[in-house]
């Protein structure tokens, strides 16, 4: 799975985007007045945030997760990042090369989706 596929999956499973016919539609709380309706060939709007590579977009994912989990900690290691998730279901850990990628993988894990990012 590449980063844009991961961004789409995070948008759907975590951030509240939904498929409507052939297009991925953002939730009502996202400003779309600038959107001209243009999408990539896969039906994903070009303005879909880069959750897995942009830390400011990834932080939106963290804020969304705060509604569901008791605790989330992002820990830098020598050559990767570790995200510790504590919820009613217990404690889990996710690692990745960058903080945004680790956050996205953790968010999907909270939703019950395991991903293999290449």
ChimeraX commands (.cxc) that place a marker at each C-alpha (Angstrom):
marker #1 position 0.00,0.00,0.00 radius 0.5
marker #1 position 1.41,3.40,-0.91 radius 0.5
marker #1 position 1.02,6.61,1.11 radius 0.5
marker #1 position -1.93,8.01,-0.88 radius 0.5
marker #1 position -3.81,4.72,-0.52 radius 0.5
marker #1 position -3.13,4.94,3.20 radius 0.5
marker #1 position -4.37,8.56,3.27 radius 0.5
marker #1 position -7.62,7.44,1.59 radius 0.5
marker #1 position -8.05,4.60,4.08 radius 0.5
marker #1 position -7.46,6.93,7.04 radius 0.5
marker #1 position -9.96,9.40,5.58 radius 0.5
marker #1 position -12.58,6.67,5.33 radius 0.5
marker #1 position -12.00,4.65,8.48 radius 0.5
marker #1 position -10.92,7.38,10.90 radius 0.5
marker #1 position -11.80,10.86,9.67 radius 0.5
marker #1 position -15.40,10.36,8.55 radius 0.5
marker #1 position -15.11,10.64,4.77 radius 0.5
marker #1 position -17.58,8.43,2.89 radius 0.5
marker #1 position -18.10,7.04,-0.57 radius 0.5
marker #1 position -21.07,8.47,-2.44 radius 0.5
marker #1 position -21.43,6.79,-5.78 radius 0.5
marker #1 position -18.05,7.10,-7.47 radius 0.5
marker #1 position -16.55,9.82,-5.24 radius 0.5
marker #1 position -15.08,10.10,-1.77 radius 0.5
marker #1 position -16.95,12.89,0.02 radius 0.5
marker #1 position -15.46,14.81,2.97 radius 0.5
marker #1 position -17.43,15.18,6.20 radius 0.5
marker #1 position -19.55,18.29,6.69 radius 0.5
marker #1 position -17.02,19.91,9.06 radius 0.5
marker #1 position -14.37,20.22,6.31 radius 0.5
marker #1 position -14.44,23.45,4.33 radius 0.5
marker #1 position -15.16,22.57,0.69 radius 0.5
marker #1 position -16.38,25.87,-0.80 radius 0.5
marker #1 position -13.16,26.00,-2.85 radius 0.5
marker #1 position -13.69,22.47,-4.22 radius 0.5
marker #1 position -14.64,22.38,-7.90 radius 0.5
marker #1 position -15.58,18.70,-7.68 radius 0.5
marker #1 position -12.41,17.51,-9.39 radius 0.5
marker #1 position -11.13,14.12,-8.32 radius 0.5
marker #1 position -8.39,11.73,-9.30 radius 0.5
marker #1 position -9.36,8.79,-11.49 radius 0.5
marker #1 position -10.03,6.75,-8.35 radius 0.5
marker #1 position -12.73,9.19,-7.18 radius 0.5
marker #1 position -10.61,10.78,-4.43 radius 0.5
marker #1 position -10.63,14.59,-4.24 radius 0.5
marker #1 position -7.27,16.13,-5.03 radius 0.5
marker #1 position -7.38,18.09,-1.76 radius 0.5
marker #1 position -7.44,14.94,0.41 radius 0.5
marker #1 position -4.97,15.68,3.22 radius 0.5
marker #1 position -1.63,13.87,3.19 radius 0.5
marker #1 position -2.22,12.27,6.59 radius 0.5
marker #1 position 0.65,9.79,6.26 radius 0.5
marker #1 position 3.37,12.29,5.26 radius 0.5
marker #1 position 2.34,15.71,6.65 radius 0.5
marker #1 position 2.60,16.07,10.44 radius 0.5
marker #1 position -0.05,18.81,10.61 radius 0.5
marker #1 position -2.54,16.56,8.80 radius 0.5
marker #1 position -1.51,13.61,10.97 radius 0.5
marker #1 position -2.16,15.72,14.06 radius 0.5
marker #1 position -5.80,16.06,12.91 radius 0.5
marker #1 position -5.91,12.26,13.08 radius 0.5
marker #1 position -4.55,12.38,16.65 radius 0.5
marker #1 position -7.27,14.86,17.62 radius 0.5
marker #1 position -9.93,12.62,16.11 radius 0.5
marker #1 position -8.54,9.60,17.97 radius 0.5
marker #1 position -8.79,11.44,21.28 radius 0.5
marker #1 position -12.56,10.92,21.04 radius 0.5
marker #1 position -12.11,7.13,21.25 radius 0.5
marker #1 position -8.98,6.25,23.18 radius 0.5
marker #1 position -7.75,6.89,26.67 radius 0.5
marker #1 position -4.15,7.71,25.81 radius 0.5
marker #1 position -1.85,8.06,22.85 radius 0.5
marker #1 position 1.88,8.67,23.14 radius 0.5
marker #1 position 4.31,9.31,20.27 radius 0.5
marker #1 position 7.86,8.30,21.10 radius 0.5
marker #1 position 10.90,8.97,18.90 radius 0.5
marker #1 position 13.44,6.15,18.69 radius 0.5
marker #1 position 16.81,6.01,16.94 radius 0.5
marker #1 position 15.50,5.43,13.43 radius 0.5
marker #1 position 11.70,5.22,13.80 radius 0.5
marker #1 position 8.71,6.36,15.83 radius 0.5
marker #1 position 6.59,4.36,18.24 radius 0.5
marker #1 position 2.97,5.14,18.96 radius 0.5
marker #1 position 1.60,3.72,22.21 radius 0.5
marker #1 position -2.17,3.35,22.26 radius 0.5
marker #1 position -4.06,2.79,25.51 radius 0.5
marker #1 position -7.78,2.16,25.24 radius 0.5
marker #1 position -10.51,0.17,26.91 radius 0.5
marker #1 position -9.18,-2.81,24.90 radius 0.5
marker #1 position -5.68,-2.62,26.40 radius 0.5
marker #1 position -2.31,-1.28,25.29 radius 0.5
marker #1 position -0.87,-1.66,21.82 radius 0.5
marker #1 position 2.20,-0.34,20.00 radius 0.5
marker #1 position 2.75,0.68,16.37 radius 0.5
marker #1 position 6.08,1.60,14.77 radius 0.5
marker #1 position 6.99,3.36,11.52 radius 0.5
marker #1 position 9.84,5.35,9.98 radius 0.5
marker #1 position 8.07,8.71,10.43 radius 0.5
marker #1 position 5.70,10.15,13.01 radius 0.5
marker #1 position 2.84,10.79,10.52 radius 0.5
marker #1 position 3.06,7.24,9.21 radius 0.5
marker #1 position 3.10,5.79,12.75 radius 0.5
marker #1 position 0.07,7.92,13.67 radius 0.5
marker #1 position -1.87,6.70,10.64 radius 0.5
marker #1 position -1.04,3.07,11.30 radius 0.5
marker #1 position -2.06,3.49,14.96 radius 0.5
marker #1 position -5.33,5.17,14.00 radius 0.5
marker #1 position -6.22,2.34,11.67 radius 0.5
marker #1 position -5.26,-0.22,14.32 radius 0.5
marker #1 position -7.69,1.47,16.73 radius 0.5
marker #1 position -10.35,0.97,14.04 radius 0.5
marker #1 position -9.39,-2.69,13.67 radius 0.5
marker #1 position -7.53,-2.30,10.37 radius 0.5
marker #1 position -3.94,-3.59,10.06 radius 0.5
marker #1 position -1.98,-2.24,7.10 radius 0.5
marker #1 position 1.26,-3.14,5.36 radius 0.5
marker #1 position 2.82,0.07,4.06 radius 0.5
marker #1 position 5.49,-0.19,1.39 radius 0.5
marker link #1:1,2 radius 0.2
marker link #1:2,3 radius 0.2
marker link #1:3,4 radius 0.2
marker link #1:4,5 radius 0.2
marker link #1:5,6 radius 0.2
marker link #1:6,7 radius 0.2
marker link #1:7,8 radius 0.2
marker link #1:8,9 radius 0.2
marker link #1:9,10 radius 0.2
marker link #1:10,11 radius 0.2
marker link #1:11,12 radius 0.2
marker link #1:12,13 radius 0.2
marker link #1:13,14 radius 0.2
marker link #1:14,15 radius 0.2
marker link #1:15,16 radius 0.2
marker link #1:16,17 radius 0.2
marker link #1:17,18 radius 0.2
marker link #1:18,19 radius 0.2
marker link #1:19,20 radius 0.2
marker link #1:20,21 radius 0.2
marker link #1:21,22 radius 0.2
marker link #1:22,23 radius 0.2
marker link #1:23,24 radius 0.2
marker link #1:24,25 radius 0.2
marker link #1:25,26 radius 0.2
marker link #1:26,27 radius 0.2
marker link #1:27,28 radius 0.2
marker link #1:28,29 radius 0.2
marker link #1:29,30 radius 0.2
marker link #1:30,31 radius 0.2
marker link #1:31,32 radius 0.2
marker link #1:32,33 radius 0.2
marker link #1:33,34 radius 0.2
marker link #1:34,35 radius 0.2
marker link #1:35,36 radius 0.2
marker link #1:36,37 radius 0.2
marker link #1:37,38 radius 0.2
marker link #1:38,39 radius 0.2
marker link #1:39,40 radius 0.2
marker link #1:40,41 radius 0.2
marker link #1:41,42 radius 0.2
marker link #1:42,43 radius 0.2
marker link #1:43,44 radius 0.2
marker link #1:44,45 radius 0.2
marker link #1:45,46 radius 0.2
marker link #1:46,47 radius 0.2
marker link #1:47,48 radius 0.2
marker link #1:48,49 radius 0.2
marker link #1:49,50 radius 0.2
marker link #1:50,51 radius 0.2
marker link #1:51,52 radius 0.2
marker link #1:52,53 radius 0.2
marker link #1:53,54 radius 0.2
marker link #1:54,55 radius 0.2
marker link #1:55,56 radius 0.2
marker link #1:56,57 radius 0.2
marker link #1:57,58 radius 0.2
marker link #1:58,59 radius 0.2
marker link #1:59,60 radius 0.2
marker link #1:60,61 radius 0.2
marker link #1:61,62 radius 0.2
marker link #1:62,63 radius 0.2
marker link #1:63,64 radius 0.2
marker link #1:64,65 radius 0.2
marker link #1:65,66 radius 0.2
marker link #1:66,67 radius 0.2
marker link #1:67,68 radius 0.2
marker link #1:68,69 radius 0.2
marker link #1:69,70 radius 0.2
marker link #1:70,71 radius 0.2
marker link #1:71,72 radius 0.2
marker link #1:72,73 radius 0.2
marker link #1:73,74 radius 0.2
marker link #1:74,75 radius 0.2
marker link #1:75,76 radius 0.2
marker link #1:76,77 radius 0.2
marker link #1:77,78 radius 0.2
marker link #1:78,79 radius 0.2
marker link #1:79,80 radius 0.2
marker link #1:80,81 radius 0.2
marker link #1:81,82 radius 0.2
marker link #1:82,83 radius 0.2
marker link #1:83,84 radius 0.2
marker link #1:84,85 radius 0.2
marker link #1:85,86 radius 0.2
marker link #1:86,87 radius 0.2
marker link #1:87,88 radius 0.2
marker link #1:88,89 radius 0.2
marker link #1:89,90 radius 0.2
marker link #1:90,91 radius 0.2
marker link #1:91,92 radius 0.2
marker link #1:92,93 radius 0.2
marker link #1:93,94 radius 0.2
marker link #1:94,95 radius 0.2
marker link #1:95,96 radius 0.2
marker link #1:96,97 radius 0.2
marker link #1:97,98 radius 0.2
marker link #1:98,99 radius 0.2
marker link #1:99,100 radius 0.2
marker link #1:100,101 radius 0.2
marker link #1:101,102 radius 0.2
marker link #1:102,103 radius 0.2
marker link #1:103,104 radius 0.2
marker link #1:104,105 radius 0.2
marker link #1:105,106 radius 0.2
marker link #1:106,107 radius 0.2
marker link #1:107,108 radius 0.2
marker link #1:108,109 radius 0.2
marker link #1:109,110 radius 0.2
marker link #1:110,111 radius 0.2
marker link #1:111,112 radius 0.2
marker link #1:112,113 radius 0.2
marker link #1:113,114 radius 0.2
marker link #1:114,115 radius 0.2
marker link #1:115,116 radius 0.2
marker link #1:116,117 radius 0.2
marker link #1:117,118 radius 0.2
view
